[in-house]
Amino acid sequence: MNKSNGWQDVATPGRTKEVLARFDLKAKKSLGQNFLIDLNVLDKIVAAAQLDRTKGALEIGPGIGALTQQLAKRAGKVTAVEIDQRMLPVLAETLQGYDNAAVVHADVLKLDLAELFGRHFQGLSGVSVVANLPYYVTTPIVMKLLEERLPLENIVVMVQKEVADRMAAKPGSKDYGSLSVAVQYYCEPKVVAVVPHTVFIPKPNVDSAVICLKVRGQSPVKVDDEQLYFEVVRASFAQRRKTISNNLLTRFFSKETRPLLDKALLEAGIDPVRRGETLNLEEFASLTQSLIRAGIRS
């Protein structure tokens, strides 16, 4: 069955149910599977990625191919990584006629993505990740994409709304934390749309959001030890009610070496009684540099 006689635009309630019934499939809770059944939402996701025929798209977790189909209509090349073997025959049918779409059966967290990029996206002017991510692995996947410094333009993902809020949060807000700092170190985040739980089969318990992470050419701050920078960030948020001084003391210092911590905070211009969630990326960078001068290394 090709796209002209039955499987075009599977992202409707009727077609999704038809596909699931035809292949005797049920969503696997363990894989966080929820199938999107709203073409308007898909349009917003694809539009945010700013794709054209000169660009490629990497999709993670295509499921039955609802988003994959829409990406293939816009991009020059689409590669979809699917962990669930049951979906492979479904995708073989729903993507018939989309000659620019390929499916890789793998766990994206175990993939050599640089090698995949070299194999699938040669000669394209840019590549974006576009995906409806399973809630339970959202953060590991996003951080893998960022930390491996892949040649990406955008990462446009649908995630749990709470996670999108944390990625885009500003200092001083309740959602601001180590994930906010990490994402904003690599990207400029923007929430594109809030997606109600009613547009999925099966319906998740919470609403989702589409967030666009525009990958920066270079970080807005410079540090001599990037690994230490993120260790400092994580330590600063370890116990949110604790002051920055007490959190850093627990992680990097002892009572005997506390004067070194006090000096580092003073040098960085940071009041020891502030809490981690009040510091911006620049202040974390200044603090990291002061800690390096105090002899702290990653």
Phi and psi restraints in degrees (value plus and minus 20) as a CYANA .aco file:
   2 ASN   PHI    -124.7   -84.7
   2 ASN   PSI    -198.5  -158.5
   3 LYS   PHI     -87.0   -47.0
   3 LYS   PSI     -38.0     2.0
   4 SER   PHI    -105.5   -65.5
   4 SER   PSI     -31.9     8.1
   5 ASN   PHI    -153.5  -113.5
   5 ASN   PSI      23.5    63.5
   6 GLY   PHI     128.5   168.5
   6 GLY   PSI     -50.2   -10.2
   7 TRP   PHI    -128.9   -88.9
   7 TRP   PSI     -15.8    24.2
   8 GLN   PHI     -86.3   -46.3
   8 GLN   PSI     118.1   158.1
   9 ASP   PHI      31.9    71.9
   9 ASP   PSI      52.9    92.9
  10 VAL   PHI     -95.9   -55.9
  10 VAL   PSI     -25.9    14.1
  11 ALA   PHI    -101.9   -61.9
  11 ALA   PSI      35.0    75.0
  12 THR   PHI    -151.1  -111.1
  12 THR   PSI     136.5   176.5
  13 PRO   PHI     -75.4   -35.4
  13 PRO   PSI     -66.6   -26.6
  14 GLY   PHI     -83.7   -43.7
  14 GLY   PSI     -67.2   -27.2
  15 ARG   PHI     -89.2   -49.2
  15 ARG   PSI     -58.5   -18.5
  16 THR   PHI     -82.3   -42.3
  16 THR   PSI     -65.8   -25.8
  17 LYS   PHI     -82.3   -42.3
  17 LYS   PSI     -58.1   -18.1
  18 GLU   PHI     -83.5   -43.5
  18 GLU   PSI     -65.4   -25.4
  19 VAL   PHI     -83.5   -43.5
  19 VAL   PSI     -66.1   -26.1
  20 LEU   PHI     -82.2   -42.2
  20 LEU   PSI     -60.0   -20.0
  21 ALA   PHI     -88.7   -48.7
  21 ALA   PSI     -63.3   -23.3
  22 ARG   PHI     -80.1   -40.1
  22 ARG   PSI     -57.7   -17.7
  23 PHE   PHI    -120.3   -80.3
  23 PHE   PSI     -11.9    28.1
  24 ASP   PHI      31.7    71.7
  24 ASP   PSI      33.1    73.1
  25 LEU   PHI    -130.9   -90.9
  25 LEU   PSI     126.6   166.6
  26 LYS   PHI    -149.5  -109.5
  26 LYS   PSI     126.5   166.5
  27 ALA   PHI     -82.0   -42.0
  27 ALA   PSI     116.0   156.0
  28 LYS   PHI    -109.1   -69.1
  28 LYS   PSI      96.1   136.1
  29 LYS   PHI     -82.3   -42.3
  29 LYS   PSI     -56.3   -16.3
  30 SER   PHI     -84.3   -44.3
  30 SER   PSI     -42.0    -2.0
  31 LEU   PHI    -123.1   -83.1
  31 LEU   PSI     -14.3    25.7
  32 GLY   PHI      43.5    83.5
  32 GLY   PSI      16.2    56.2
  33 GLN   PHI    -102.3   -62.3
  33 GLN   PSI     102.8   142.8
  34 ASN   PHI    -158.9  -118.9
  34 ASN   PSI     103.9   143.9
  35 PHE   PHI    -114.1   -74.1
  35 PHE   PSI     105.7   145.7
  36 LEU   PHI     -97.0   -57.0
  36 LEU   PSI     113.4   153.4
  37 ILE   PHI    -145.2  -105.2
  37 ILE   PSI      12.2    52.2
  38 ASP   PHI    -154.5  -114.5
  38 ASP   PSI      90.4   130.4
  39 LEU   PHI     -86.3   -46.3
  39 LEU   PSI     -50.1   -10.1
  40 ASN   PHI     -83.6   -43.6
  40 ASN   PSI     -60.0   -20.0
  41 VAL   PHI     -85.9   -45.9
  41 VAL   PSI     -62.6   -22.6
  42 LEU   PHI     -79.8   -39.8
  42 LEU   PSI     -60.1   -20.1
  43 ASP   PHI     -80.0   -40.0
  43 ASP   PSI     -60.7   -20.7
  44 LYS   PHI     -85.8   -45.8
  44 LYS   PSI     -60.2   -20.2
  45 ILE   PHI     -82.9   -42.9
  45 ILE   PSI     -70.0   -30.0
  46 VAL   PHI     -86.4   -46.4
  46 VAL   PSI     -60.2   -20.2
  47 ALA   PHI     -82.1   -42.1
  47 ALA   PSI     -58.1   -18.1
  48 ALA   PHI     -83.8   -43.8
  48 ALA   PSI     -46.0    -6.0
  49 ALA   PHI     -99.8   -59.8
  49 ALA   PSI     -33.3     6.7
  50 GLN   PHI      33.6    73.6
  50 GLN   PSI      33.9    73.9
  51 LEU   PHI    -108.7   -68.7
  51 LEU   PSI     135.3   175.3
  52 ASP   PHI    -171.2  -131.2
  52 ASP   PSI    -196.8  -156.8
  53 ARG   PHI     -88.9   -48.9
  53 ARG   PSI     -30.2     9.8
  54 THR   PHI    -110.9   -70.9
  54 THR   PSI     -23.1    16.9
  55 LYS   PHI    -138.8   -98.8
  55 LYS   PSI     140.7   180.7
  56 GLY   PHI    -134.5   -94.5
  56 GLY   PSI     141.7   181.7
  57 ALA   PHI    -153.9  -113.9
  57 ALA   PSI     111.8   151.8
  58 LEU   PHI    -124.1   -84.1
  58 LEU   PSI      99.9   139.9
  59 GLU   PHI    -126.6   -86.6
  59 GLU   PSI     120.8   160.8
  60 ILE   PHI    -136.7   -96.7
  60 ILE   PSI     100.3   140.3
  61 GLY   PHI      54.8    94.8
  61 GLY   PSI      41.8    81.8
  62 PRO   PHI     -90.5   -50.5
  62 PRO   PSI     -39.6     0.4
  63 GLY   PHI      43.9    83.9
  63 GLY   PSI    -140.5  -100.5
  64 ILE   PHI    -114.7   -74.7
  64 ILE   PSI     -17.9    22.1
  65 GLY   PHI      80.3   120.3
  65 GLY   PSI      -5.8    34.2
  66 ALA   PHI     -80.9   -40.9
  66 ALA   PSI     -70.7   -30.7
  67 LEU   PHI     -93.7   -53.7
  67 LEU   PSI     -56.3   -16.3
  68 THR   PHI     -76.0   -36.0
  68 THR   PSI     -63.4   -23.4
  69 GLN   PHI     -79.1   -39.1
  69 GLN   PSI     -65.1   -25.1
  70 GLN   PHI     -88.9   -48.9
  70 GLN   PSI     -55.9   -15.9
  71 LEU   PHI     -85.5   -45.5
  71 LEU   PSI     -60.8   -20.8
  72 ALA   PHI     -85.3   -45.3
  72 ALA   PSI     -44.7    -4.7
  73 LYS   PHI     -93.8   -53.8
  73 LYS   PSI     -43.0    -3.0
  74 ARG   PHI    -127.4   -87.4
  74 ARG   PSI     -61.4   -21.4
  75 ALA   PHI    -107.8   -67.8
  75 ALA   PSI     142.0   182.0
  76 GLY   PHI     -95.0   -55.0
  76 GLY   PSI     -55.3   -15.3
  77 LYS   PHI    -166.9  -126.9
  77 LYS   PSI     115.9   155.9
  78 VAL   PHI    -145.1  -105.1
  78 VAL   PSI     107.8   147.8
  79 THR   PHI    -139.9   -99.9
  79 THR   PSI     104.2   144.2
  80 ALA   PHI    -132.5   -92.5
  80 ALA   PSI     107.2   147.2
  81 VAL   PHI    -122.4   -82.4
  81 VAL   PSI      97.6   137.6
  82 GLU   PHI    -143.3  -103.3
  82 GLU   PSI     106.6   146.6
  83 ILE   PHI    -104.2   -64.2
  83 ILE   PSI     -46.0    -6.0
  84 ASP   PHI    -110.3   -70.3
  84 ASP   PSI      89.5   129.5
  85 GLN   PHI     -79.0   -39.0
  85 GLN   PSI     -48.5    -8.5
  86 ARG   PHI     -82.4   -42.4
  86 ARG   PSI     -44.6    -4.6
  87 MET   PHI    -101.8   -61.8
  87 MET   PSI     -35.0     5.0
  88 LEU   PHI     -82.0   -42.0
  88 LEU   PSI     -68.1   -28.1
  89 PRO   PHI     -85.9   -45.9
  89 PRO   PSI     -50.1   -10.1
  90 VAL   PHI     -84.7   -44.7
  90 VAL   PSI     -69.0   -29.0
  91 LEU   PHI     -83.5   -43.5
  91 LEU   PSI     -54.3   -14.3
  92 ALA   PHI     -79.3   -39.3
  92 ALA   PSI     -52.5   -12.5
  93 GLU   PHI    -107.0   -67.0
  93 GLU   PSI     -67.9   -27.9
  94 THR   PHI     -88.6   -48.6
  94 THR   PSI     -39.7     0.3
  95 LEU   PHI    -123.1   -83.1
  95 LEU   PSI     -12.0    28.0
  96 GLN   PHI     -79.7   -39.7
  96 GLN   PSI     115.5   155.5
  97 GLY   PHI      72.8   112.8
  97 GLY   PSI     -34.2     5.8
  98 TYR   PHI    -119.4   -79.4
  98 TYR   PSI      64.3   104.3
  99 ASP   PHI     -90.3   -50.3
  99 ASP   PSI     -33.9     6.1
 100 ASN   PHI    -114.5   -74.5
 100 ASN   PSI      -9.5    30.5
 101 ALA   PHI    -133.0   -93.0
 101 ALA   PSI     113.1   153.1
 102 ALA   PHI    -147.8  -107.8
 102 ALA   PSI     129.1   169.1
 103 VAL   PHI    -137.7   -97.7
 103 VAL   PSI     112.6   152.6
 104 VAL   PHI    -134.9   -94.9
 104 VAL   PSI     104.0   144.0
 105 HIS   PHI    -107.9   -67.9
 105 HIS   PSI      84.9   124.9
 106 ALA   PHI    -187.8  -147.8
 106 ALA   PSI     144.7   184.7
 107 ASP   PHI    -110.0   -70.0
 107 ASP   PSI      95.8   135.8
 108 VAL   PHI     -80.5   -40.5
 108 VAL   PSI     -48.8    -8.8
 109 LEU   PHI     -90.5   -50.5
 109 LEU   PSI     -36.6     3.4
 110 LYS   PHI    -126.8   -86.8
 110 LYS   PSI     -21.3    18.7
 111 LEU   PHI    -100.2   -60.2
 111 LEU   PSI     126.3   166.3
 112 ASP   PHI    -103.4   -63.4
 112 ASP   PSI      74.2   114.2
 113 LEU   PHI     -90.7   -50.7
 113 LEU   PSI     -51.4   -11.4
 114 ALA   PHI     -82.3   -42.3
 114 ALA   PSI     -61.3   -21.3
 115 GLU   PHI     -85.8   -45.8
 115 GLU   PSI     -61.4   -21.4
 116 LEU   PHI     -81.9   -41.9
 116 LEU   PSI     -62.3   -22.3
 117 PHE   PHI     -81.5   -41.5
 117 PHE   PSI     -63.9   -23.9
 118 GLY   PHI     -83.3   -43.3
 118 GLY   PSI     -52.1   -12.1
 119 ARG   PHI    -102.5   -62.5
 119 ARG   PSI     -55.6   -15.6
 120 HIS   PHI    -125.8   -85.8
 120 HIS   PSI     -42.2    -2.2
 121 PHE   PHI    -141.6  -101.6
 121 PHE   PSI       4.2    44.2
 122 GLN   PHI     -82.8   -42.8
 122 GLN   PSI     120.5   160.5
 123 GLY   PHI      61.1   101.1
 123 GLY   PSI     -18.2    21.8
 124 LEU   PHI    -112.3   -72.3
 124 LEU   PSI     134.7   174.7
 125 SER   PHI    -101.1   -61.1
 125 SER   PSI     -32.7     7.3
 126 GLY   PHI    -199.4  -159.4
 126 GLY   PSI     138.2   178.2
 127 VAL   PHI    -154.8  -114.8
 127 VAL   PSI     119.2   159.2
 128 SER   PHI    -146.0  -106.0
 128 SER   PSI     129.7   169.7
 129 VAL   PHI    -110.6   -70.6
 129 VAL   PSI     110.0   150.0
 130 VAL   PHI    -155.1  -115.1
 130 VAL   PSI     100.5   140.5
 131 ALA   PHI    -180.6  -140.6
 131 ALA   PSI     133.0   173.0
 132 ASN   PHI    -120.8   -80.8
 132 ASN   PSI      77.5   117.5
 133 LEU   PHI    -102.8   -62.8
 133 LEU   PSI     121.4   161.4
 134 PRO   PHI     -82.4   -42.4
 134 PRO   PSI     116.5   156.5
 135 TYR   PHI     -76.7   -36.7
 135 TYR   PSI     -60.0   -20.0
 136 TYR   PHI     -92.8   -52.8
 136 TYR   PSI     -36.2     3.8
 137 VAL   PHI    -142.7  -102.7
 137 VAL   PSI      -2.1    37.9
 138 THR   PHI     -75.8   -35.8
 138 THR   PSI     -75.5   -35.5
 139 THR   PHI     -85.1   -45.1
 139 THR   PSI     -65.9   -25.9
 140 PRO   PHI     -78.7   -38.7
 140 PRO   PSI     -58.9   -18.9
 141 ILE   PHI     -87.9   -47.9
 141 ILE   PSI     -68.4   -28.4
 142 VAL   PHI     -81.0   -41.0
 142 VAL   PSI     -63.7   -23.7
 143 MET   PHI     -88.1   -48.1
 143 MET   PSI     -54.8   -14.8
 144 LYS   PHI     -81.8   -41.8
 144 LYS   PSI     -65.6   -25.6
 145 LEU   PHI     -80.1   -40.1
 145 LEU   PSI     -59.6   -19.6
 146 LEU   PHI     -98.7   -58.7
 146 LEU   PSI     -65.9   -25.9
 147 GLU   PHI     -88.3   -48.3
 147 GLU   PSI     -46.4    -6.4
 148 GLU   PHI    -102.2   -62.2
 148 GLU   PSI     -20.7    19.3
 149 ARG   PHI      28.1    68.1
 149 ARG   PSI      31.0    71.0
 150 LEU   PHI     -90.1   -50.1
 150 LEU   PSI     133.4   173.4
 151 PRO   PHI     -95.4   -55.4
 151 PRO   PSI      54.5    94.5
 152 LEU   PHI    -128.9   -88.9
 152 LEU   PSI     125.6   165.6
 153 GLU   PHI    -109.6   -69.6
 153 GLU   PSI     -71.9   -31.9
 154 ASN   PHI    -158.9  -118.9
 154 ASN   PSI     132.8   172.8
 155 ILE   PHI    -141.2  -101.2
 155 ILE   PSI      87.5   127.5
 156 VAL   PHI    -130.5   -90.5
 156 VAL   PSI      91.0   131.0
 157 VAL   PHI    -153.6  -113.6
 157 VAL   PSI     126.5   166.5
 158 MET   PHI    -116.7   -76.7
 158 MET   PSI     105.3   145.3
 159 VAL   PHI    -156.5  -116.5
 159 VAL   PSI     154.3   194.3
 160 GLN   PHI     -78.1   -38.1
 160 GLN   PSI     115.2   155.2
 161 LYS   PHI     -73.4   -33.4
 161 LYS   PSI     -60.5   -20.5
 162 GLU   PHI     -79.7   -39.7
 162 GLU   PSI     -57.9   -17.9
 163 VAL   PHI     -91.5   -51.5
 163 VAL   PSI     -60.7   -20.7
 164 ALA   PHI     -80.4   -40.4
 164 ALA   PSI     -62.2   -22.2
 165 ASP   PHI     -81.1   -41.1
 165 ASP   PSI     -59.2   -19.2
 166 ARG   PHI     -88.4   -48.4
 166 ARG   PSI     -59.5   -19.5
 167 MET   PHI     -82.1   -42.1
 167 MET   PSI     -57.2   -17.2
 168 ALA   PHI    -116.4   -76.4
 168 ALA   PSI     -19.7    20.3
 169 ALA   PHI     -85.8   -45.8
 169 ALA   PSI     130.0   170.0
 170 LYS   PHI    -120.6   -80.6
 170 LYS   PSI     136.6   176.6
 171 PRO   PHI     -74.7   -34.7
 171 PRO   PSI     121.1   161.1
 172 GLY   PHI      72.5   112.5
 172 GLY   PSI     -31.6     8.4
 173 SER   PHI    -111.6   -71.6
 173 SER   PSI     140.7   180.7
 174 LYS   PHI     -87.4   -47.4
 174 LYS   PSI     -44.0    -4.0
 175 ASP   PHI    -106.5   -66.5
 175 ASP   PSI     -32.0     8.0
 176 TYR   PHI     -93.6   -53.6
 176 TYR   PSI     108.8   148.8
 177 GLY   PHI    -179.8  -139.8
 177 GLY   PSI    -184.5  -144.5
 178 SER   PHI     -83.3   -43.3
 178 SER   PSI     -52.4   -12.4
 179 LEU   PHI     -85.7   -45.7
 179 LEU   PSI     -59.7   -19.7
 180 SER   PHI     -77.9   -37.9
 180 SER   PSI     -68.6   -28.6
 181 VAL   PHI     -84.7   -44.7
 181 VAL   PSI     -64.6   -24.6
 182 ALA   PHI     -81.9   -41.9
 182 ALA   PSI     -67.9   -27.9
 183 VAL   PHI     -83.9   -43.9
 183 VAL   PSI     -63.0   -23.0
 184 GLN   PHI     -95.4   -55.4
 184 GLN   PSI     -37.7     2.3
 185 TYR   PHI     -85.8   -45.8
 185 TYR   PSI     -58.1   -18.1
 186 TYR   PHI    -118.3   -78.3
 186 TYR   PSI     -43.3    -3.3
 187 CYS   PHI    -160.8  -120.8
 187 CYS   PSI     145.4   185.4
 188 GLU   PHI    -126.5   -86.5
 188 GLU   PSI      89.1   129.1
 189 PRO   PHI    -109.2   -69.2
 189 PRO   PSI     125.5   165.5
 190 LYS   PHI    -167.9  -127.9
 190 LYS   PSI     103.3   143.3
 191 VAL   PHI     -94.5   -54.5
 191 VAL   PSI     102.4   142.4
 192 VAL   PHI    -110.2   -70.2
 192 VAL   PSI     -60.1   -20.1
 193 ALA   PHI    -181.4  -141.4
 193 ALA   PSI     127.7   167.7
 194 VAL   PHI    -117.4   -77.4
 194 VAL   PSI     113.8   153.8
 195 VAL   PHI    -138.7   -98.7
 195 VAL   PSI      98.4   138.4
 196 PRO   PHI     -88.6   -48.6
 196 PRO   PSI     133.4   173.4
 197 HIS   PHI     -88.2   -48.2
 197 HIS   PSI     -32.1     7.9
 198 THR   PHI     -94.1   -54.1
 198 THR   PSI     -30.0    10.0
 199 VAL   PHI    -119.7   -79.7
 199 VAL   PSI       5.2    45.2
 200 PHE   PHI    -147.3  -107.3
 200 PHE   PSI     133.2   173.2
 201 ILE   PHI    -143.6  -103.6
 201 ILE   PSI     100.8   140.8
 202 PRO   PHI     -91.6   -51.6
 202 PRO   PSI     145.1   185.1
 203 LYS   PHI     -96.9   -56.9
 203 LYS   PSI     106.7   146.7
 204 PRO   PHI     -91.9   -51.9
 204 PRO   PSI     151.0   191.0
 205 ASN   PHI    -101.8   -61.8
 205 ASN   PSI     -35.2     4.8
 206 VAL   PHI    -150.8  -110.8
 206 VAL   PSI     143.7   183.7
 207 ASP   PHI     -98.5   -58.5
 207 ASP   PSI     139.9   179.9
 208 SER   PHI    -134.4   -94.4
 208 SER   PSI     154.0   194.0
 209 ALA   PHI    -166.6  -126.6
 209 ALA   PSI     128.4   168.4
 210 VAL   PHI    -117.1   -77.1
 210 VAL   PSI     105.3   145.3
 211 ILE   PHI    -142.4  -102.4
 211 ILE   PSI     117.0   157.0
 212 CYS   PHI    -125.3   -85.3
 212 CYS   PSI     100.9   140.9
 213 LEU   PHI    -125.6   -85.6
 213 LEU   PSI      84.4   124.4
 214 LYS   PHI    -102.0   -62.0
 214 LYS   PSI      94.8   134.8
 215 VAL   PHI     -91.3   -51.3
 215 VAL   PSI     108.0   148.0
 216 ARG   PHI     -95.4   -55.4
 216 ARG   PSI     127.2   167.2
 217 GLY   PHI     -86.1   -46.1
 217 GLY   PSI     -57.8   -17.8
 218 GLN   PHI    -170.0  -130.0
 218 GLN   PSI     136.3   176.3
 219 SER   PHI     -84.5   -44.5
 219 SER   PSI     129.2   169.2
 220 PRO   PHI     -92.6   -52.6
 220 PRO   PSI     -30.1     9.9
 221 VAL   PHI    -149.5  -109.5
 221 VAL   PSI     134.9   174.9
 222 LYS   PHI    -139.1   -99.1
 222 LYS   PSI     110.0   150.0
 223 VAL   PHI    -153.7  -113.7
 223 VAL   PSI     132.9   172.9
 224 ASP   PHI    -102.6   -62.6
 224 ASP   PSI     -36.1     3.9
 225 ASP   PHI    -159.6  -119.6
 225 ASP   PSI      73.7   113.7
 226 GLU   PHI     -83.4   -43.4
 226 GLU   PSI     -59.0   -19.0
 227 GLN   PHI     -82.6   -42.6
 227 GLN   PSI     -61.3   -21.3
 228 LEU   PHI     -85.1   -45.1
 228 LEU   PSI     -58.3   -18.3
 229 TYR   PHI     -72.8   -32.8
 229 TYR   PSI     -68.4   -28.4
 230 PHE   PHI     -93.9   -53.9
 230 PHE   PSI     -49.1    -9.1
 231 GLU   PHI     -85.6   -45.6
 231 GLU   PSI     -59.6   -19.6
 232 VAL   PHI     -83.8   -43.8
 232 VAL   PSI     -63.1   -23.1
 233 VAL   PHI     -81.5   -41.5
 233 VAL   PSI     -69.8   -29.8
 234 ARG   PHI     -81.2   -41.2
 234 ARG   PSI     -62.7   -22.7
 235 ALA   PHI     -83.1   -43.1
 235 ALA   PSI     -56.8   -16.8
 236 SER   PHI     -86.7   -46.7
 236 SER   PSI     -45.6    -5.6
 237 PHE   PHI    -123.9   -83.9
 237 PHE   PSI     -13.4    26.6
 238 ALA   PHI     -75.9   -35.9
 238 ALA   PSI     -66.5   -26.5
 239 GLN   PHI    -152.0  -112.0
 239 GLN   PSI      86.3   126.3
 240 ARG   PHI     -81.1   -41.1
 240 ARG   PSI     -47.9    -7.9
 241 ARG   PHI    -100.2   -60.2
 241 ARG   PSI     -33.7     6.3
 242 LYS   PHI    -102.8   -62.8
 242 LYS   PSI     133.5   173.5
 243 THR   PHI     -91.0   -51.0
 243 THR   PSI     142.1   182.1
 244 ILE   PHI     -78.7   -38.7
 244 ILE   PSI     -58.1   -18.1
 245 SER   PHI     -82.7   -42.7
 245 SER   PSI     -66.9   -26.9
 246 ASN   PHI     -89.3   -49.3
 246 ASN   PSI     -56.5   -16.5
 247 ASN   PHI     -85.3   -45.3
 247 ASN   PSI     -63.4   -23.4
 248 LEU   PHI     -90.3   -50.3
 248 LEU   PSI     -54.0   -14.0
 249 LEU   PHI     -79.8   -39.8
 249 LEU   PSI     -65.6   -25.6
 250 THR   PHI     -80.9   -40.9
 250 THR   PSI     -58.7   -18.7
 251 ARG   PHI    -106.3   -66.3
 251 ARG   PSI     -60.8   -20.8
 252 PHE   PHI    -137.7   -97.7
 252 PHE   PSI     -37.7     2.3
 253 PHE   PHI    -148.9  -108.9
 253 PHE   PSI    -199.1  -159.1
 254 SER   PHI    -151.7  -111.7
 254 SER   PSI     154.7   194.7
 255 LYS   PHI     -79.3   -39.3
 255 LYS   PSI     -54.3   -14.3
 256 GLU   PHI     -90.2   -50.2
 256 GLU   PSI     -54.8   -14.8
 257 THR   PHI    -118.3   -78.3
 257 THR   PSI      -9.4    30.6
 258 ARG   PHI     -76.4   -36.4
 258 ARG   PSI     -55.9   -15.9
 259 PRO   PHI     -76.0   -36.0
 259 PRO   PSI     -51.5   -11.5
 260 LEU   PHI     -86.1   -46.1
 260 LEU   PSI     -59.4   -19.4
 261 LEU   PHI     -85.0   -45.0
 261 LEU   PSI     -66.1   -26.1
 262 ASP   PHI     -79.0   -39.0
 262 ASP   PSI     -60.9   -20.9
 263 LYS   PHI     -85.1   -45.1
 263 LYS   PSI     -62.2   -22.2
 264 ALA   PHI     -82.8   -42.8
 264 ALA   PSI     -62.8   -22.8
 265 LEU   PHI     -84.2   -44.2
 265 LEU   PSI     -61.1   -21.1
 266 LEU   PHI     -83.1   -43.1
 266 LEU   PSI     -64.8   -24.8
 267 GLU   PHI     -80.6   -40.6
 267 GLU   PSI     -56.9   -16.9
 268 ALA   PHI    -101.6   -61.6
 268 ALA   PSI     -25.4    14.6
 269 GLY   PHI      52.6    92.6
 269 GLY   PSI      11.6    51.6
 270 ILE   PHI    -135.6   -95.6
 270 ILE   PSI     104.2   144.2
 271 ASP   PHI     -85.4   -45.4
 271 ASP   PSI     105.8   145.8
 272 PRO   PHI     -79.8   -39.8
 272 PRO   PSI     -41.9    -1.9
 273 VAL   PHI    -109.4   -69.4
 273 VAL   PSI     -21.6    18.4
 274 ARG   PHI     -88.3   -48.3
 274 ARG   PSI     139.1   179.1
 275 ARG   PHI    -122.8   -82.8
 275 ARG   PSI     137.1   177.1
 276 GLY   PHI     -74.8   -34.8
 276 GLY   PSI     -57.3   -17.3
 277 GLU   PHI     -90.0   -50.0
 277 GLU   PSI     -25.1    14.9
 278 THR   PHI    -114.5   -74.5
 278 THR   PSI     -28.3    11.7
 279 LEU   PHI    -108.9   -68.9
 279 LEU   PSI     117.5   157.5
 280 ASN   PHI    -112.9   -72.9
 280 ASN   PSI     159.4   199.4
 281 LEU   PHI     -81.0   -41.0
 281 LEU   PSI     -59.4   -19.4
 282 GLU   PHI     -84.6   -44.6
 282 GLU   PSI     -60.6   -20.6
 283 GLU   PHI     -87.4   -47.4
 283 GLU   PSI     -58.4   -18.4
 284 PHE   PHI     -83.1   -43.1
 284 PHE   PSI     -55.9   -15.9
 285 ALA   PHI     -87.0   -47.0
 285 ALA   PSI     -65.3   -25.3
 286 SER   PHI     -80.9   -40.9
 286 SER   PSI     -61.4   -21.4
 287 LEU   PHI     -84.1   -44.1
 287 LEU   PSI     -62.8   -22.8
 288 THR   PHI     -80.7   -40.7
 288 THR   PSI     -65.0   -25.0
 289 GLN   PHI     -82.4   -42.4
 289 GLN   PSI     -58.7   -18.7
 290 SER   PHI     -86.3   -46.3
 290 SER   PSI     -58.3   -18.3
 291 LEU   PHI     -87.5   -47.5
 291 LEU   PSI     -55.6   -15.6
 292 ILE   PHI     -82.4   -42.4
 292 ILE   PSI     -62.1   -22.1
 293 ARG   PHI     -85.6   -45.6
 293 ARG   PSI     -45.9    -5.9
 294 ALA   PHI    -103.3   -63.3
 294 ALA   PSI     -19.2    20.8
 295 GLY   PHI      76.8   116.8
 295 GLY   PSI     -13.3    26.7
 296 ILE   PHI    -103.5   -63.5
 296 ILE   PSI     114.2   154.2
 297 ARG   PHI    -152.3  -112.3
 297 ARG   PSI     139.2   179.2
